[in-house]
Amino acid sequence: MATRPLVYVLVLNYGSLEDTIQCVETLRRLDYPEVRILVIDNASPDGSGEALGRRFGEAEFLQLPTNTGYAGGNNAGIRVALERGAEYVFLVNPDIRVAERTVSRCVELMEGDRTIGAVNPIQLDGDGDRLDEKFREGIFVRHQFAEPAVPLVEERSWDTLTLYGAALMVSRETLGRVGGFDPLFFAYGEEEDLARRIRLKGLRLVVTSAGVVRHLRTKEGRASDFVLFLRMKGAYLYRLKDPTTAFRQSVRRVLNDMARDLRRPRAHQYPFKQFPVTRWHVLRAMTWIALHLPQIYRHRVMERGAPYLT
C-alpha cells in the first residue's frame, strides 16, 4: 500500500487551555494514520502555555516567546511542519471539534485534484445541528449557494472566492508557491488575504461537505476595542494589498472608504453588522495604515514570490 501523505494539524493557543486540550483529544480520534499534532502557544499571559508544554512535550508543542497573532503564530507552526516533512497542514482553532473522517476526506479530495490549493471543511454550530451562522454568511450567503441540509448526507464541494482560518487545510505545494500569512494583519483578514493570493496563483479554493467540523465559538461575545480595531484595519489592509489594482488607485479607494466610515461607521456588512465599529476604531485603523504604508507596499512587491515562511 502506498504511503499516505503526512498531515500536520496545528492548534494555536492563546489563553484557551481547556478548549485546546479538548480540541487535541478529538484530533487523537481521527481515522487518518499519518497525522501529527502540533500545539503552538502564542506567549499566553495566563500560564496556559506552561501547562500545555507539560502535557504534550517537545514533539507536540511549540512555545513562542512573543504573541505574534494568528498570522505569525501559525506561520511559526507551518515552518516546523514543513521542516518535519508535512505534505498538508491543517490549521485548527482551539474551539473547533473535528469529525473523525474530516482529515482523511480532505486529503483524499486534494490528492485527487492538484488544482485545489486549500480546503475548508463545512463548519457546523457547536451542537452540530445547523451551519455555523458566520460560516453560512461568509460562504453560502455571499456566494449565493443553496445551503445544504443538516445532517449532511450528500458529499459535495463548492468553489469559493475565499476561505476561513478556523479549520483550513493547505498543501505543501501551495505554501511553496504562495507563502504563509502576512504578519501585517496580526489577526482578522489574514486568511482572506492568503486565500486571494492562492486564487491568483491559479489554484482553487474549495469548501467541502465531505469534511465537517463543529465551531463552538466559546470565547465570542462582545468584541474588545483591540479586536474591533484589528477588524477595521484588516478591511483597509486587505484592499490596499489587492495585486490586481495599482497601489495608488488602491490608496485612493481606501481613502474614500475611510471618509465614508468616518461619516457613518459601517454596520451593514459582514462582519461589521455583528461587530460594530465606531469612529474611534476607524481613526485608530487610519493611523496604523498611514504609519505602515511603505511596508504595505513592500509586502505587495514581496508577494510576487512566496514570502513569510523563510
C-alpha positions in Angstrom: 0.0 0.0 0.0 1.4 3.4 -1.0 2.5 5.7 1.9 -0.1 8.3 2.7 1.0 11.9 2.8 1.9 13.3 6.2 -0.5 15.8 7.7 0.3 18.2 10.5 -2.6 19.6 12.4 -1.7 22.9 14.1 -3.6 24.2 17.1 -2.7 27.8 18.0 -3.4 28.6 21.7 -3.7 32.0 23.4 -5.3 31.7 26.8 -7.6 28.8 25.7 -6.2 25.9 27.9 -9.4 23.8 28.2 -10.5 24.3 24.7 -7.1 23.4 23.3 -6.9 20.2 25.4 -10.4 19.2 24.3 -9.6 20.0 20.7 -6.5 17.8 20.8 -8.5 15.0 22.4 -10.8 15.0 19.3 -7.9 15.1 17.0 -6.5 11.9 18.5 -9.6 10.1 17.3 -9.0 11.0 13.7 -9.1 7.9 11.4 -6.2 9.2 9.3 -3.0 7.3 10.2 -0.3 9.7 9.0 -1.2 12.7 11.2 0.8 14.6 13.7 -0.4 17.3 16.1 1.5 20.4 17.0 0.1 22.8 19.7 1.6 26.3 19.5 1.3 28.7 22.4 1.4 32.4 21.4 3.0 33.6 24.6 -0.2 33.3 26.6 -0.1 35.5 29.7 -2.3 33.2 31.8 0.2 30.3 32.1 -1.7 28.0 29.7 1.5 27.7 27.6 3.4 26.2 30.5 0.5 23.8 31.3 0.3 22.7 27.6 4.1 22.2 27.4 4.0 19.9 30.4 1.1 18.0 28.9 2.3 17.5 25.3 6.1 17.6 25.4 8.6 18.8 22.7 7.3 16.7 19.8 3.8 18.1 20.0 4.4 21.6 21.5 6.0 24.8 20.4 6.3 27.8 22.8 6.6 31.2 21.1 8.4 34.0 23.0 6.0 36.7 22.0 2.4 37.0 20.8 2.7 37.3 17.0 -1.1 37.0 16.4 -2.9 34.4 14.3 -0.7 35.1 11.3 2.7 35.0 13.0 1.8 32.1 15.3 0.5 29.9 12.6 3.5 30.8 10.3 5.8 29.5 13.0 3.9 26.3 13.2 3.8 25.9 9.4 7.6 26.3 9.3 8.0 23.5 11.8 5.5 21.3 10.0 7.2 21.7 6.6 10.7 21.1 8.2 9.3 17.8 9.5 8.1 16.7 6.1 4.4 17.6 6.1 2.6 17.4 2.8 -0.5 19.0 4.2 -1.0 21.5 7.0 -4.4 21.6 8.7 -4.9 24.8 10.8 -7.5 24.4 13.6 -8.7 26.9 16.2 -8.9 25.6 19.8 -12.7 25.9 19.7 -13.1 23.6 16.7 -14.0 20.0 17.1 -13.0 17.9 14.1 -15.1 14.9 12.9 -13.2 11.6 12.7 -13.1 11.3 8.9 -12.5 15.0 8.1 -8.8 14.9 7.6 -8.8 11.7 5.5 -11.6 13.1 3.3 -10.0 16.5 2.8 -6.6 14.8 1.9 -8.4 12.5 -0.5 -10.1 15.5 -2.2 -6.8 17.4 -2.6 -4.8 14.4 -3.6 -7.4 13.7 -6.3 -7.2 17.2 -7.8 -4.0 19.1 -7.7 -5.7 22.3 -8.9 -7.1 22.7 -5.3 -4.9 24.9 -3.3 -6.8 24.9 0.0 -9.9 23.5 1.6 -12.4 24.4 4.3 -14.5 21.6 5.7 -18.0 22.7 6.4 -18.4 24.4 9.8 -21.5 23.4 11.8 -22.5 25.1 15.0 -21.4 23.9 18.4 -24.2 21.3 18.7 -23.8 20.2 15.1 -27.5 20.9 14.4 -27.1 23.6 11.7 -24.5 25.5 9.7 -22.3 27.8 11.8 -24.0 31.2 11.2 -20.9 33.2 10.4 -19.6 30.5 8.0 -23.1 30.3 6.4 -23.0 34.1 6.0 -19.4 34.3 4.7 -19.7 31.3 2.3 -23.2 30.4 1.3 -24.9 33.7 1.5 -22.0 35.6 0.0 -21.7 33.3 -3.0 -25.5 32.7 -3.3 -25.1 29.0 -2.9 -28.0 26.8 -1.9 -27.4 25.8 1.6 -27.0 22.0 2.3 -29.4 20.4 4.7 -28.1 19.2 8.1 -27.4 16.5 8.9 -25.1 16.4 5.8 -25.8 13.4 3.7 -24.6 14.2 0.2 -20.8 14.8 -0.2 -20.2 17.7 -2.5 -17.9 20.7 -2.9 -18.2 24.3 -3.8 -15.5 26.6 -5.4 -15.3 29.9 -3.5 -13.6 33.3 -3.6 -12.3 32.9 -0.1 -11.8 30.5 2.8 -11.6 30.9 6.6 -8.9 30.0 9.0 -10.7 28.3 11.8 -10.3 25.0 10.0 -8.2 25.3 6.9 -6.2 22.7 5.0 -3.3 23.9 2.8 -0.9 21.7 0.8 2.8 21.9 0.9 2.8 22.7 -2.8 0.5 25.7 -2.3 2.6 27.1 0.6 5.7 26.7 -1.6 4.1 28.8 -4.3 2.3 31.4 -2.2 4.0 31.5 1.2 2.3 32.0 4.5 0.1 34.6 6.2 1.1 38.2 6.0 2.1 39.2 9.6 1.0 42.8 9.0 -2.6 41.6 9.6 -1.7 40.1 13.1 -5.3 38.8 13.2 -8.5 39.3 11.2 -8.3 39.4 7.4 -5.1 37.3 7.0 -6.8 34.2 5.9 -8.8 36.1 3.2 -5.5 37.7 2.1 -3.9 34.2 1.8 -6.9 32.8 0.0 -6.8 35.6 -2.6 -3.1 35.0 -3.2 -3.7 31.3 -3.6 -6.5 32.0 -6.1 -4.4 34.5 -8.0 -1.7 31.8 -8.5 -4.4 29.8 -10.4 -5.3 27.4 -7.6 -8.8 26.7 -6.5 -10.4 27.4 -3.1 -12.9 24.7 -2.1 -15.5 24.1 0.7 -16.4 20.5 1.1 -19.2 18.7 3.0 -17.0 15.5 2.9 -15.2 17.0 5.9 -17.1 18.5 8.9 -16.1 20.4 12.0 -18.1 21.9 14.8 -17.3 25.5 15.8 -18.1 26.1 19.4 -17.1 29.8 19.5 -16.6 29.6 23.2 -14.8 32.9 23.5 -17.1 35.0 21.4 -19.2 37.7 22.9 -18.7 41.5 22.9 -15.5 42.2 20.9 -12.8 44.3 22.6 -11.7 47.6 21.3 -8.5 46.0 20.1 -10.3 43.3 18.2 -12.6 46.0 16.6 -9.5 48.0 15.6 -7.9 44.9 14.1 -11.1 44.1 12.1 -11.2 47.7 10.7 -7.5 47.7 10.0 -7.8 44.3 8.3 -10.5 45.6 5.9 -8.4 48.5 4.8 -5.2 46.4 4.6 -6.9 43.7 2.5 -8.0 46.3 0.0 -4.6 48.0 -0.1 -2.9 44.7 -0.9 -5.1 43.9 -3.9 -2.4 43.0 -6.5 -4.9 43.4 -9.4 -5.2 47.1 -8.7 -2.3 49.7 -8.9 -1.2 50.8 -5.5 -2.0 54.4 -6.0 -5.5 53.5 -7.1 -5.9 51.2 -4.0 -4.8 54.1 -1.7 -7.4 56.4 -3.3 -10.1 53.8 -2.8 -9.2 53.2 0.8 -9.1 56.9 1.5 -12.7 57.0 0.1 -13.6 54.1 2.4 -12.1 55.9 5.4 -14.0 59.1 4.7 -17.2 57.2 4.3 -16.6 55.2 7.5 -15.9 58.4 9.5 -19.3 59.8 8.3 -21.1 56.6 9.2 -19.1 53.6 10.5 -20.0 50.5 8.5 -22.6 48.3 10.2 -24.5 46.8 7.3 -22.0 44.2 6.0 -20.4 41.1 7.5 -18.6 41.0 9.9 -19.3 44.6 11.0 -23.0 44.0 11.4 -22.1 41.5 14.2 -19.1 43.5 15.5 -20.0 47.2 15.0 -17.1 49.7 14.9 -17.1 53.3 15.9 -15.3 56.4 14.6 -12.6 55.8 17.2 -11.8 52.4 15.8 -11.7 53.9 12.3 -9.3 56.7 13.4 -7.0 54.2 15.1 -7.0 52.0 11.9 -6.3 55.0 9.7 -3.4 56.0 11.9 -1.9 52.4 11.7 -2.3 52.4 7.9 -0.7 55.8 7.5 2.3 54.7 9.6 2.7 51.4 7.7 2.0 52.4 4.2 5.6 52.0 2.9 5.7 48.5 4.5 2.4 47.6 2.9 3.8 48.5 -0.5 6.9 46.4 0.2 4.7 43.4 1.0 2.8 43.7 -2.2 6.1 43.6 -4.1 7.5 40.8 -2.0 4.5 38.6 -2.6 5.5 38.1 -6.2 7.5 35.3 -4.6 6.4 33.1 -1.6 7.2 35.1 1.5 6.7 34.9 5.3 7.9 31.3 5.8 11.7 31.7 5.3 
